[in-house]
């Protein structure tokens, strides 16, 4: 039952999700924010360097995160709050992106 899933378990599952174009996890890149659970709905704050990223990348990120949640518990439903990173966090993200770019 989804009620028995803890925030810590959800965070651990999401921590392993990798960025499709950068050799690093979303967690290490500073892209994962708050996680809340209400019943079987998990709400995750996904911090993007800019909100205008290509829809294909945004959709890949949210789909991959959703898959990680379903692997944890098939009853979980994901909801995402997309927010833009602040200047300092964006600078750190971009530096890490340059180092780990797979393209």
C-alpha positions in Angstrom: 0.0 0.0 0.0 1.3 3.5 -0.9 0.5 4.7 2.7 3.5 2.7 4.0 6.0 4.5 1.7 8.1 7.1 3.5 9.5 10.3 2.2 13.0 8.9 2.8 12.2 5.8 0.6 10.9 8.1 -2.2 14.0 10.4 -2.0 16.3 7.3 -2.1 14.5 6.0 -5.2 14.7 9.4 -6.9 18.3 9.9 -5.9 19.4 7.2 -8.4 17.8 8.9 -11.5 20.4 10.1 -14.0 20.2 13.1 -16.3 19.8 12.0 -20.0 22.6 14.3 -21.3 24.9 14.8 -18.3 26.9 12.0 -16.7 25.4 12.6 -13.2 22.3 12.1 -11.2 19.5 14.7 -10.9 20.1 14.8 -7.1 23.9 15.6 -7.5 23.0 18.2 -10.1 20.8 19.9 -7.5 17.6 19.4 -9.5 15.5 17.6 -6.9 13.8 19.7 -4.2 11.0 19.0 -1.8 9.1 15.7 -1.8 5.6 15.3 -0.2 3.3 12.3 0.0 -0.4 12.5 0.3 -2.0 9.0 0.1 -0.7 7.6 -3.1 0.3 10.9 -4.7 3.9 12.0 -4.5 4.7 15.6 -5.3 8.3 16.3 -6.3 9.8 19.7 -6.9 12.0 19.5 -10.0 14.4 22.5 -10.2 15.4 23.3 -13.8 18.2 25.7 -14.8 15.7 27.5 -16.9 12.0 26.8 -17.3 12.2 27.0 -21.1 14.2 23.8 -21.5 13.1 21.7 -24.5 9.8 19.8 -23.9 11.5 16.5 -24.9 14.1 16.9 -22.1 11.5 18.0 -19.5 9.3 15.1 -20.4 12.1 12.7 -20.2 13.1 13.9 -16.7 9.5 13.7 -15.4 8.9 10.3 -17.0 12.1 8.8 -15.6 11.3 10.1 -12.2 7.8 8.7 -12.5 9.2 5.3 -13.5 11.5 5.3 -10.4 8.4 5.9 -8.2 6.4 3.2 -9.9 9.3 0.8 -9.4 9.1 1.6 -5.7 5.4 1.1 -5.5 3.1 0.6 -8.5 0.3 2.5 -6.8 2.2 5.8 -6.6 1.2 8.7 -8.8 3.7 11.4 -9.5 3.1 15.1 -9.7 5.8 17.6 -10.4 6.3 21.3 -9.5 8.7 22.7 -12.0 10.7 25.7 -10.7 13.6 27.6 -12.0 16.9 27.4 -10.1 18.3 30.5 -8.5 21.4 32.1 -9.9 23.9 30.4 -7.6 22.4 26.9 -8.0 22.2 27.4 -11.8 25.9 28.4 -11.9 26.8 25.2 -10.0 24.6 23.1 -12.3 26.1 24.6 -15.4 29.7 23.9 -14.1 28.8 20.3 -13.4 27.0 20.0 -16.7 30.1 21.1 -18.6 32.2 18.5 -16.8 29.8 15.7 -17.4 28.3 16.5 -20.8 27.6 13.3 -22.8 26.8 14.9 -26.1 
